[in-house]
Amino acid sequence: MTSEFEQFESLWHSIGRRISGIGTQVGAQHQASPGCSAAEVVWRKDKAALYRYLPLPSVKRARTPPLLICYALVNRPDVLDLEPERSLVRRLLAAGLTVYLLDWGRPAESDRSLRLEDYIERYLDGAVGHLLRTHRIAAVNLLGVCQGGTFSLCYCAVHPKRVRRLVTMVTPVDFQTAGDLLSKWARHIDTEAVQQAGNLSGASLTGLFLALRPFRLMQQKYVDLLDAHANPAALETFCRMERWIFDSPDQAAYALGEFVRWFYQENRLIRGTLQLGRRRVDLGRIRQPVLNIYADRDHIVPAAASAALRQHLRTRDYSEMRIETGHIGMYVSRHCQHTVATSIADWLLRR
């Protein structure tokens, strides 16, 4: 009789082969596609690239401005387009939306001096400017995800006329809520030492996030996989998620130090003391319609950290959705795929 250890060992080797195969498949796809859907690069600035997703066949285009997705620096945006049945991007396309994605790229050591102002004012604003010129419009719709949602709030506060509607998803706003374990850790980081040490490796950052829930994220999920190993589709999804988790880009040293100090340690965003260059970031300047979506079981961005947004805006058109899921489940769970994408599309089309 095969022991459980031998069974697990066999499964582990199978996972390794599948992850390697997925990497080959991704490389063989359209070279300009960050996920499973077809896309093309329409603008570049340094290592940042703006992708335009190709429309799905037989889907009627909605008469609404294009939607630009701004994702986090700390992970690759592939998780938003993981596979055909787990793709927020594809469901937005199916609703008839014109969808773009800003990919920050992978910073090299020569990029260590990049600042948050560069990411928001050079790359995000550059992408928005390209869309305004291409579509001959005055403002775009913006979807900010996680850290990208924080950047999107900053951008809207500084350039309110260039964004027509804003959607934030699992976005930290108050960085010092009571149950925020990541915040408690970050408050003790020596940010000057971080900036002097050079770029932080993606592997180090991945280890930090896994340590937030070590049993669930580093042990239990592999035990659970033993019960699902006979399901090829489930195993394929698991391998895609593992590849995404361990494919985090390095973090530019200076921008990382700024983010930790300004947001986690000094909570400047809600205190009204944040500046990008000479521009003050005032959330009260955001008066366009806002939809704020957050997860009630989020261990990275607690619900309270996102829900705090309502207290700092002056818009008369604010809506929020609290979804029963975790941080990653917001992107990839089958239930959330339908609920979240449909809600975003309906909200945009109603306006």
C-alpha angles and dihedrals in degrees: 000000000000111000121231088247092056090046091052092045091053091048091049092054089048090053091051092052092047094049089050089049092050089053090053091049092050091050090050093052124091100306091228096056117102092191139008098301124084113259141159134214110246101170138018136190118179104309095339118101132189114217126201113203114222115243118258116250117267094009116130113229115245117233098240134104117276118275117234116201116210112193132187127279093226099068138026116264092232090102089072088061101028100146135336095271093043105044125122088186094055093049091051089051090049088057089059097255122146103234131199130177129204110216112196093202126214116303118225124211087265087065094058092111095058111126132208086252088062093053094048104032100032105032106023093038090044091055092047091049091053091053093048091053096042096048095033093231135133099228141013133215111251130205113191119192124199109312086001087061090056089051089048091053090051091048094049091049091053098037105026095159094058095061120065099184131004129210119187122192126193086340123167113227105153104043097189107056117146099254098043105118093176089055092052090053094045094054090070097050117115098229094188090057089049091054093047094047095061132236117350112237119243089232091059092051092047089053090053093053093046090052090061089074104012100169096047098038101037105030118010096055090060091049090050089051091065088068092050101039092106091061107084093194093052091047091050091052091047091053093049090052092048091051090051094047093053096041098076115148122236117264122240105246101226096044091047092052091049093049094050094045100040098041112023099030102032101021089216096164096070095030091060094235099110119116132184104202104310094338120098116220106229114177088198088074090067103097102147120102112288130197114192117195122185140163124245094212098044113142094183101044108020116217091247091056090058099036089058088078093082091065095058105045129086097201116123090210106066124146131172138191126202109202124198098236144079132266097274094033088066088070105034114022112108093231094051092044090066099034099045099041093044092049093050093048094045092047093051095044094049089060 
